[in-house]
Amino acid sequence: MTTLAKHSRSVSPTPDSAKPRGGIRRLGDLKIALLFIAPAMIGFIVFYVVPTIRGVYLSFTEYNILGDPEWIGLDNYTAIAKDPLFWNSLAVTGQYVFLNIVLQTALALGLALLMHNIAKSTIIRGALLLPYLMSNVIAALLWFWMLDYQIGVVNQFIEWSGLSRVAFFGSEAWAIPTQALINTWRHMGYTALLLFAGLQAIPGHVYEVAKLDGASAFQTFRKITIPLLRPVLVLVLVVTVIGSFQVFDTVAVTTAGGPVNATRVIQYYIYQRAFTESDFGYGSAIAVILFLILALVAFIQMKFLKGNESDLD
C-alpha cells in the first residue's frame, strides 16, 4: 500500500496548459481551409467530375435525349475508327493547332521582348490585353464582317491596292489560316504578358555578363533568354495547344464547318453529332478520344521540353 501510494503521488496529472496543442490547432486550420475551398470543390465536382464520368459512360451507349441510354460497348469507338469525317476533323484541327501555335507563340514572344526592352509604358502593356477581354464570338463576328468578300473593309483595301479580292472564309485554302489569324490576334496579348512575366524573372546581371563578354543580341537571346524562359514557355505552349484543340465558337459563328468540311474542327464535329444529330453516345465517344489526345500531348510536352526544370536553379 505504501509503495502504491508513493507511485500515485509521483505520477501527477498533467495540467491542461501543459498539453501540446499543435494537433488541435492543425485540425482547426484544416477545417477552416476546407470551409473556404468547399464552394470551389463542390462546383468542380458538380460541373466537371460528374459530367466527365457521365460522358465516359455515355460513350459506351447509344443515347438520344428522348430515350434511356442503351449499352453497346465499344461500338461507338469502332464506328469512329471507320468514320472519314472524324479523321477529317482531326486533320483540320491539327492544321489549325499548328498554325495557331506557331503564329501566336512567335508574335507573343516578340511582343514580350519589346515590352521588356523598349515599351515601358503600363498603358501600352495594358492595351495588348484589350483583344483578350473581348469574347470569342464578338471577335469572330468583327473579323467576319471586316473580311467579308463583298463589303469587308480588308477586301476593299486589297482591291484598292490593285489585287484580287480574297474569299477568306469561303475558300478551302484560306478558311483555316483565317481562323488561326483571328484567334492569334485575340490571344497573343495575353500570351505576351505571360512571357513578359517570365522575362522579368530573369536576373539582369546575366545579361550584363553576356554584354561584357561581347555576346550579340541574337546570341544573348538564343543562349540566355530562351533557356531561362523555358518553364514559362512550356507552360504557355501546353495551355495554348489545349486551347487550340478546343476551338469552337470562332468556327461556329463564321463558317459552321465549311466550306466543304474545310473548318470542321473536332469540337464542332462533337457538337454536330451530339446536339444536331442527337447522337450523344457517339459525340461522347469523340469527346473521350479528344480528352485522351490532349492528355497525351500535354504529357509529351512536359516530358520532352522539361517544363519543370529551369537553368536558374
Solvent accessible surface area in square Angstrom, and as a share of the most:
residue,aa,sasa,rsa
1,M,193,0.86
2,T,94,0.54
3,T,107,0.62
4,L,117,0.58
5,A,39,0.30
6,K,117,0.50
7,H,114,0.51
8,S,68,0.44
9,R,163,0.60
10,S,85,0.55
11,V,98,0.56
12,S,78,0.51
13,P,125,0.79
14,T,79,0.46
15,P,83,0.52
16,D,95,0.49
17,S,101,0.65
18,A,62,0.48
19,K,106,0.45
20,P,123,0.77
21,R,126,0.46
22,G,25,0.24
23,G,43,0.42
24,I,118,0.60
25,R,155,0.56
26,R,169,0.62
27,L,96,0.48
28,G,29,0.28
29,D,81,0.42
30,L,96,0.48
31,K,126,0.54
32,I,98,0.50
33,A,50,0.39
34,L,94,0.47
35,L,131,0.65
36,F,154,0.64
37,I,82,0.42
38,A,36,0.28
39,P,93,0.59
40,A,75,0.58
41,M,92,0.41
42,I,106,0.54
43,G,21,0.20
44,F,107,0.45
45,I,76,0.39
46,V,77,0.44
47,F,149,0.62
48,Y,141,0.54
49,V,50,0.29
50,V,80,0.46
51,P,65,0.41
52,T,75,0.43
53,I,114,0.58
54,R,114,0.42
55,G,19,0.18
56,V,64,0.37
57,Y,93,0.35
58,L,16,0.08
59,S,0,0.00
60,F,49,0.21
61,T,0,0.00
62,E,104,0.47
63,Y,34,0.13
64,N,68,0.35
65,I,123,0.62
66,L,169,0.84
67,G,38,0.37
68,D,130,0.67
69,P,42,0.26
70,E,106,0.48
71,W,155,0.54
72,I,42,0.21
73,G,18,0.17
74,L,116,0.58
75,D,84,0.43
76,N,11,0.06
77,Y,47,0.18
78,T,72,0.42
79,A,45,0.35
80,I,3,0.01
81,A,62,0.48
82,K,157,0.67
83,D,16,0.08
84,P,103,0.65
85,L,64,0.32
86,F,5,0.02
87,W,131,0.46
88,N,50,0.26
89,S,0,0.00
90,L,43,0.22
91,A,69,0.54
92,V,14,0.08
93,T,0,0.00
94,G,33,0.31
95,Q,89,0.39
96,Y,3,0.01
97,V,14,0.08
98,F,134,0.56
99,L,46,0.23
100,N,6,0.03
101,I,23,0.12
102,V,75,0.43
103,L,60,0.30
104,Q,7,0.03
105,T,22,0.13
106,A,64,0.50
107,L,86,0.43
108,A,0,0.00
109,L,24,0.12
110,G,30,0.29
111,L,42,0.21
112,A,0,0.00
113,L,43,0.22
114,L,90,0.45
115,M,3,0.01
116,H,39,0.18
117,N,96,0.49
118,I,126,0.64
119,A,20,0.16
120,K,127,0.54
121,S,45,0.29
122,T,108,0.63
123,I,145,0.74
124,I,89,0.45
125,R,52,0.19
126,G,38,0.37
127,A,48,0.37
128,L,40,0.20
129,L,48,0.24
130,L,110,0.55
131,P,25,0.16
132,Y,70,0.26
133,L,130,0.65
134,M,56,0.25
135,S,57,0.37
136,N,41,0.21
137,V,60,0.35
138,I,95,0.48
139,A,1,0.01
140,A,0,0.00
141,L,53,0.26
142,L,65,0.33
143,W,53,0.19
144,F,60,0.25
145,W,155,0.54
146,M,56,0.25
147,L,15,0.08
148,D,41,0.21
149,Y,97,0.37
150,Q,125,0.56
151,I,127,0.65
152,G,0,0.00
153,V,87,0.50
154,V,38,0.22
155,N,0,0.00
156,Q,88,0.39
157,F,126,0.53
158,I,29,0.15
159,E,93,0.42
160,W,199,0.70
161,S,58,0.38
162,G,67,0.64
163,L,121,0.60
164,S,94,0.61
165,R,61,0.22
166,V,32,0.18
167,A,35,0.27
168,F,21,0.09
169,F,21,0.09
170,G,54,0.52
171,S,31,0.20
172,E,107,0.48
173,A,77,0.60
174,W,109,0.38
175,A,0,0.00
176,I,3,0.02
177,P,33,0.21
178,T,1,0.00
179,Q,0,0.00
180,A,0,0.00
181,L,89,0.44
182,I,4,0.02
183,N,9,0.04
184,T,3,0.01
185,W,68,0.24
186,R,27,0.10
187,H,46,0.20
188,M,46,0.20
189,G,3,0.03
190,Y,81,0.31
191,T,6,0.04
192,A,0,0.00
193,L,40,0.20
194,L,57,0.29
195,L,0,0.00
196,F,21,0.09
197,A,61,0.47
198,G,8,0.07
199,L,1,0.01
200,Q,105,0.47
201,A,70,0.54
202,I,11,0.06
203,P,45,0.29
204,G,46,0.45
205,H,116,0.52
206,V,37,0.22
207,Y,56,0.21
208,E,110,0.49
209,V,81,0.47
210,A,9,0.07
211,K,163,0.69
212,L,155,0.77
213,D,115,0.60
214,G,63,0.61
215,A,37,0.29
216,S,57,0.37
217,A,90,0.70
218,F,136,0.57
219,Q,84,0.37
220,T,22,0.13
221,F,58,0.24
222,R,119,0.43
223,K,126,0.53
224,I,26,0.13
225,T,5,0.03
226,I,54,0.28
227,P,35,0.22
228,L,22,0.11
229,L,1,0.00
230,R,55,0.20
231,P,36,0.23
232,V,41,0.24
233,L,27,0.13
234,V,3,0.02
235,L,99,0.49
236,V,2,0.01
237,L,33,0.17
238,V,17,0.09
239,V,80,0.46
240,T,15,0.09
241,V,11,0.06
242,I,55,0.28
243,G,42,0.40
244,S,3,0.02
245,F,21,0.09
246,Q,84,0.38
247,V,11,0.06
248,F,63,0.26
249,D,40,0.21
250,T,2,0.01
251,V,1,0.00
252,A,36,0.28
253,V,49,0.28
254,T,18,0.10
255,T,21,0.12
256,A,55,0.42
257,G,5,0.04
258,G,17,0.17
259,P,34,0.21
260,V,119,0.68
261,N,44,0.22
262,A,17,0.13
263,T,0,0.00
264,R,37,0.14
265,V,1,0.00
266,I,0,0.00
267,Q,44,0.20
268,Y,18,0.07
269,Y,2,0.01
270,I,22,0.11
271,Y,87,0.33
272,Q,36,0.16
273,R,45,0.16
274,A,7,0.05
275,F,138,0.57
276,T,92,0.54
277,E,100,0.45
278,S,46,0.30
279,D,37,0.19
280,F,37,0.15
281,G,0,0.00
282,Y,14,0.05
283,G,1,0.01
284,S,17,0.11
285,A,0,0.00
286,I,0,0.00
287,A,41,0.32
288,V,25,0.14
289,I,36,0.18
290,L,9,0.04
291,F,128,0.53
292,L,105,0.52
293,I,41,0.21
294,L,17,0.08
295,A,51,0.39
296,L,106,0.53
297,V,38,0.22
298,A,20,0.16
299,F,129,0.54
300,I,76,0.38
301,Q,26,0.11
302,M,81,0.36
303,K,127,0.54
304,F,150,0.63
305,L,71,0.35
306,K,105,0.45
307,G,10,0.09
308,N,130,0.67
309,E,85,0.38
310,S,27,0.18
311,D,78,0.40
312,L,81,0.40
313,D,154,0.80
